């Protein structure tokens, strides 16, 4: 079970990495801790587009931290250089020249070229990843991670059975379509089809525990390099009957006894396990989320959340957090925190790990409250109760720090005090509060199921926020700007914000299509709508994010026959150059929590008015 790896101790700071060519200078002190992040490759992709080939690649956060705007890129086809001068205004290039050859790019600083980076060719316009045979299964979530330490992301996916009598599966795939391994999560993961997630009665065999594969609002899996060897681990809830890729099975004295297992990302074998606490066993089944946080500002830790409301009354939740460290051999508990029942804190269907006070160390946000990195309660938003979704980012570039936006639900006989609130993410102070209709009659009149944020109106500085409230006459309806108040009576889709086209404003991802909001007409126009693919639970795709190419985001979909995944990337031109979003701390940690999916955000303001972004305080280990 415990197979130690030799941990690498050679570091490249943000002032050192440049394609293996440039050595580290002596200085560039940072006030905040330098987080150890993934040592990614160039991520170059070549995609057919408009009679030519569209090329897109990463500017690494470490490169930007050292060189700022002084780094450029040359593009090659075979041995022929296509660029007359290094590209400095974007990290894209469209080639319409005759002839063939393998594409590559080289970084250029002070006239010196770095090593070439080769391209991943997407001949169909997307990467197709065949899924291993598993009839009656669908992919719910996907987690990117560099499983083998080569600088390229692989994908770990959860596949859920569509009947009650089959286990969930975890599988790992390369972006070129190779399956690496499969883990059978066993009878404790049997899907509760047709129910309502955390409110469902659990299968008798796991009464008092959480469905370990994740269901609807839950995930119970994450992927990240915790031990710092350059290769990501897979962290998962396991129980009796879980079978790893080498055939090893978990056995326990009770089917309700569960564990947190560390799984080798490259092989699918177990490396260590520790028991899940049984504090809530008497409450019946619990939901759960896994995520990752840099609690000390430098090293990543696993965050696990257990939540139950079975047996609870009037919308009450019981929540338990644990944080864990993994040193390559042992998974050890850092701290455990049970949220006080009388604190006013109540669970949402998602957590976020983000540095809300901008001291370089992460906190854990769960809707209307935040837990500090030492396992103490930071604040509870006054008057706020349960909601499904909340967002934290730099929504207002004219205001110091981060802000949040959250919606409120009316359910289980609980009447919320307001439909939504916009707040200070550091202190929990409500800055703007929505209002209920004066003449509401039943819960459905004031129940707000979803809300979203994004810079969708370039005519107003900062982000906009809106909810799923369809009645345009309701006082809480419409689109609001963080500075200017209500700017539209109708609202766009409320699923996800995405950066897809060439500007820095937000587009909208719903189901599998991308739309652009026109504030003048208050209508949306589809700009990307792939054929032959489907979305999953909550109208969400398994994953979206900046996994390849430049700073804009890719979309992972599943084919309609559930036999393959497709990774789509944009070919829209852009004059904007940003370091890869995967090297932004808040953005990258957003990938580690799945469950009831939410939009991902950077910890700096990224919108229409953005001209220059802060240099990240990060470091990488050498490969």
N, C-alpha and C positions, 0 to 999 in steps of 0.2 A: 504493500500500500504506500509506504513512504520511501520514495526513491529520490534521493537528493540530487540536485544538479549543482554543478560548480557555478557560483555566481560571478559574473564579470564585474570588475571594479574599475575599468577604464571608462572615464566619462568624457564626453564632448559637451561643453557648455554651449549656450546660445551664441557665444562669441567664437565658436570653434568649428562648427560643422560647415563644410562647403564641398560636397561631393568627394570627400576624401583627399582634396588637393591642398587646402590651405590650413596652416597650423593656427592654434589659438593664440590670440594676443594676450597681453598681461592684464588688461583692465576691463572696464565697463561694469562697475558695481551696480547691484540692484537692491532696492530697498526691500522688496518682497522676496520670499524664498524662491529658489529656482526649482520648479517641478521637473521631475524626471518623466519625459514623455516618449512616445514611440519614435524610433529611428526609421523614418519612412524613406522610401525611394522617391524618384521623380514622378511616378504615377502617370507617365505619358500615355495618352490614348490617341489612336488614329481612326477617324470615323468618316465614311463616305458622306459627302455633303455638297449639293449644288454643282455636280459635275467635277468635283475635286475631292480633296481630303482635308478634313478639319482636324487640327492637332491641338491638344490641350494638356497642360502639365502643371505640376505643383511648384509654387514658390514656398519653400519650407519656412516654418516659423523661426528656426534657428538661423537661417540665412538672412531673413528680414531683420532679426534682432541684431545681427552683426553689421550688415551692409546697408540696410534701409533701401533707398532707391538706387544705390550705386551698382546693383547687380543686374546683369542683362543675360540674354539667352540667344545662342545661335541654333538654327534648325538645319538639319542635314537630311538628305535623301541619298542613301548609300554613302559614297564619299564626297558627294557634291554639297557644298554649303548653299542653302537657299536664301539666307538672309544677308543683305549687304552690310548691315550693321546689327549689333545685338539688339534684340527686342527688349524694351524697358517699360512700355506702357501697359502691357498685358502679359499673360502667359498662354496665349493662343496664337495660332497661325493657320491660314487657309492656303493650301498648295493646289495650284491649277497647272503646274508645269508638266511638260511631257516626260515620258520615261517612267521607269519603275525603280524601286530600291527600298530598303528598310529605313524607316524614319528613326531619327535620334535627335536629342537636344543636348547641348552643352552649356553649362552656366559660365558666365564671363564676368570677372572682376579685375579692374585695372588692366584690361587687355589680355588677361590670362584665361585660357579655357580650362574648365574642369573636365572630369571624365564623362564620356557619353552615356546617356540613358536611353535604352531602347523602348519602343512603343508596343503597347498592347493593341493589336488591330481588331477593331469591331466591325467586321465586314458586313454584318446585317444591320448595323446601326445600333446594336446593343450586344452585350455579352450574354450568351445563352448557357445556362448551367443545368444540365440534365439532372433530375432527381432520381435517386435509387428507387426501385419498385417498392410501393407501399400503397396498395389499393385502399381507397376509402379514407385517405389522409389528406390534410391540407396544411400548408405552411402558415403558421400564425405570426411568428416573430423571427427576426434575424439580427445577429450581433456581429459586427466586424471585429476582427482582431488579427494581429500578426502572429499566427500560430507557430510558425517555424523560424522566425527571426530573420527573414530575408528582406524585410522592408516593405513587403506587399501584404495587403489585407487578404485574409480568408474570411469565410462566413460560417458561423455556427447558426443553425436554424432549428426551431422547434416545430415538429409536425404533430398535429393533433388528430386523433381518430374522430370520425364523425358518428361513431356509435359508442355506447356506454361500456362495452366489454373489451376494449383494446387499449393498450398503454400508449402514452405519448413517446415520441422519439426525439432524440437530439442527434443531429448529424452535422458534419463539417465538410465544407467544399472549398476548393480553390475557385478563383474567378475565371479560370480557364476550363472549369467543368469537371475536375477530378474530385471524387468523393474520398475523403480521408478516413472517416470512421463513423460508426453509429453506436449510440448508447440507448438501450431500452430502459425507460424509466420505471417500468413495472406496474403492478396493479394499483399502487398508491396514486397513480396519475390518471386513472380512468376518467375520461371526460364526462362531465355532467351535462350532456346535450339537452337543449331545450329549456334549461333553467335560467337563473339570473345570477350566475357567478357566486359571489360570496354569500348570497342569501339561500343558495341551494342546500338541501340536505346532503351530507357527504355519503359516499359509499360506506357501508357498515364497517368494512375492513380498515378504514382510515378515520373513523369518527374521532374528533378531537384534533385533527391535523389538517394541514393544507394540501389541496391537490398539487402534487409536487411538480407537475409539468407546466403549471400556469394555465389559467382559464379566464377568458374575458378580461377581467380587471387585473389579473395577476401575471407574474412572470416566473419568479423563483429560479432564475438563471441569469448569469451575466458572464461577460468575457473581458478579461483585462490581464495585463502583465503585472502581477502583484509582487513577485519576488525579484524583479529587476534583471532577469537574465536575457531580456530581449524577446522572449517568446510568451505569448499570452496563455494564461490558464483559463479554464472554464469552471465556474463555480455554480453548483446546482444543489437543490434539495433532492435527497435520495431517501429511499426506504427499502424495506425488505422486498426483494425481487428485482431491484434495479440491477441491470446487467451491463457491464462496461465492454468496451470494444475487444478486450482480450478474453472475454468470457467470464471474468470474475463477477460474482454476484454478491450483493449486500444481503446479509442475513441478520435478523434481529428477533428479540424475544416477543415482539408485538408488532403487528402491521401498522399500528399508530405511532411507533417509534421512528422518528425521522432524523436526518443528518444534513449537515452542510458538507458536501464533498468537493475536494479540489481535483479536477480532471486535467490530465495532461492535454494541452491543446493540439499537439502534433499527433498523438497516438490514441486518444480517447480512453486511456487507462487511468485508474484512480491513484492519486498520490497521497492523500490524507483525507480524514473525515472527522467531524466533531458533531455531537448531538445537538439537535434543535431544542430549545427550552420548552418545557411543558406547562408554563404558567397558565395558558389559556385552554388547557385540555378539557376542563369542565364546561367550557362554553360551546364545544362542538367545533366544526370545521372553521379554519381561518384562511384568509387570503394572505398574500405576501408579495413583496417586491425585493429584488436585489439591485444594488447599485454600487458605485465606487466613489470614494471621496478622498481627497488629500487632506487628512485631518491635521497633519503636521506641516502642510504646505510643500512638502518635498516628495513624500512616498505615498503611493496609493494604498488604501484600505478598503476591504469589502464592507458594505453596509447591507444589513438584512432587516426587513420590517415584517412583522407578523401583525395582522389586524383581524379582529372578529367582531361581528355584530349579530351572530346567531345567538338568540336568547336575550340580546340587548333590547331595550325599550326606547321608543320615541327617538330613533336615529342615533343612539349612543354607540360609540365604538370603543374597543379596547385595543391599544397599540403598544407593541414592544419593539424596540430597536436593539440591535447588536452590531458592533463593529469588530472586524477581524483583520489580523495581519498574517501574511504567509511569507516565510523566509526561504522557501525552496524545499523545506522538509516538513515543517510543522505549521498548521493553522492554529493560531492562538487568539483568544478573546481579548480585545482591547477594552471594551466596556459594554455594559448592558443597561438599558434605560426603559422603564415602563412609564408611559405617559400618564400622569395623574388623572384619575377619573373626574376630579372636580376642578380641573384646570381650565376648562372651556375649550381645550384643544380637541379637534375632531378630524378624523382621517378623510382625505380625498382618495381618489383611485389611482394616485401616482405620487411619486416623490421626485424631488429635484435635489441634486447635490451641487451647491454653488456657493461661492465666496460672497455672501451678502454684505459683509462689512469691508470688503476689499483690503483685508490684511494679508492676503496670500494663502489663507487656510480656509478650507471649506466648512460650510454648515449644511444641515440636512433640513430641507423645507418640505412640509407636508400640508399644503393647503393653507389653513388658517393659523398655522404655527410653525416655528422654526426651532430645531434642536441644535445647540452649539456643538462644536467639534469635540468637546470633552464630555458629552452626554448629559448636559443640563438644558433646561428649557430656556430659550432666549426670549421669546414673546409669544403671545396669542393675540391675534387681531381682535380688537374689541367689537363685540356684537356679531361676529361672523360665525357661521356654522358650516355644515357639510356642503360640498360641491364636488362635481366630478373633475373639473379641470382648473388649473391655474398656471400662470406664466410669470417668469422672472427674467428680466433683461435690462439693459440700459435703454428704456423706452423713451426717455426725454433727454436729449443731448444738452439741454440748457439747465439741467438740474443735477447736482452731484449725486453719485451713487447709482444704485439699481432700483428699479421699480417693479411692482407686480400688479397683475390683474387676475381676478378670480371671480367665478360665478357661484351662485348659491341655488340649492335645490330644495323644493318642497316635497317631502316624501315621508312615509312612515308616521304621518300625523304631525310632523314638525313643520312649523311655519317660519321661514327665514325672515330676518329683520329687513332685508333688502335683497334685490336680485343679483347685484354684482358690486364689486368695489375695486378701486384703483388705489394702490398703497405703496408706502416706502418699504422696500424689501429688507432694509437693515433694522428698522425699528418696529415695523408692523402698523405704523400710523396710517389710517385711512385718509387719502388725499381727496378723492372724489367717491361718492357713494350713490348708487342707483336708487331709484324709487319705485315702489310697487304701484300698480293702478289703484286709484282710490276706490273703485267699485268692484274689486275682485270678489269672486263668489266661491271658488273652489281651488284646490291645490294646483290644478293644471294652469290656472290663470297666472300664477306667480312662480311656477317651476321653470328654472332656466337650466337646460341640459348641457349646453356648451357655450364656450366663448373663445375668442381668438384675438390675436394682436399681430400687427405688421405695419410696415410703412407702405400703405396702399394708396395714399393721396399725396403726391409730391407738392401740392399747393400749400401744405401745412407742415411746419417743422415738427419732427418727431413722429412717433408711431401713432397709429389708430388702434382702437379696440372696439369690439362689438360682440353681441351674443346671438343665440339662436332664437330670440324672441321674434316671432313672425308678425305680431300685431304692431303695425307702424304707429298706431295711436298711443301705444303704451309708453309711459314716461321713460322707461328704461331701454326702449328700443333705439335702433339706429346706430350709425357709426360715429364715434367720438374721437377727437384728436386729444392727445395728452395735454396740449397747451390751449387749444382753441375751442374745446367743447364739441358739441354736436355739429358734424359736417355733412351728414347724409341721413335721410329718413329711412331708406331701405338698407339691407345688409347683404354682403356677399356670403359665400359658404364659410362655415366656421370650423372646418376640420383642421387644416394645417397651413402654416406659412411656409413658403419655399423660395429660395433664390434660384431662378431658372433662366430668365432671359438676360440681356446684356446690361441692364441698369442695376443700381444698388437697392432699389425698392423691392418690396415683397410681391411675389405671386401667390396663388392659392392652389393647394393640392387637395383634391377631394376624389374619393374612389381612386382611379388610376390616372386621372387627367389633371392638367395644369391650366388655370385660367388667369386672366389679367383683368383687374378691376378698373373700370373707367369712372372716375368720380364725377365727371361732367354729366353722364347719362345715368349713373348709378346702376350700371349693368356690368356683367362679366362676359368676356370672350375667351373661348378655349383656344389655347395656343399649342397644346400638346395633348394628344389623345391616342395612345397606342392601341393597336388592335390585338385581339386574341388573348388578352390577359384579364385577370379579375382581381378585385380587392377582397379583403377578408373581414374579420369582425370590426365593427365600428366604422365601416367603409374605409379602412386603412390598408395600406400595403405593408408587407413585412418590415420594410425599412426604407428610409430615405435619408440622404446626407452626403457630405462631401467625401466620397470614398476614392475618387479618381479625378485626374485632370485638375483644372484650375479650381478656384474657390467656390464655384457654383455646385449645386447639389444634384446627386444622382437619385434615381427612383428604382427600387427593386420590386418587381411584380412576379406573380405566379401565373403560369399559363392556365387557360380555362380548363384544360384537361388534367391539371395538377401533376404534370410530368416534368416540368422544368421551371426554373427561375430565369427572369430576364432583368439585366441591369441596364437601365437607360441613362444616357448622358446627353446634355444639351449640346447643340452645335450652333447656337446663336452667337453672333460676334459680340465682343465686348471691348471697351476701352478701359476697363477697370482692372487693376492688378492688386490682389490681396494675398497675404500668406494663407496657406491651406487652413481651412476652418478646423481640420482635425488636430491642429496644433494649438487651437485656442482652448484653454482649460475648461471653461463652462460648456462650450459646444461639445467637446469630445466626451465629457462625462454625461451629457444628455443621451448619448447612445447606450449607456450602460444600463439604463432603466427602460423597460419596455412596457408591459402591462397595458393599461388604458393609455394608448400612445398620445403624446403631446408634441407640439412643435419644439424644435431645438433652437437655441439662441447663442450668440456670442456674448461675452461679458463686456464688450465695448459697443458703442452705438454704431450700428451698420444700417444706414438708410440713405435716402437721396442726398442729404447734405454732407455725408461723410467724405472727407478729402484725404485724410491720413489717419491710420489706426495706430494705437500704441504698440510698441515693441514688446513681445511677450517675454516674461521672466521664466524661461524653460531651459532644460538641458536634456541631452540624450546620452545613452551608453553606446559605445562603439559596437559595430557588428563584427 
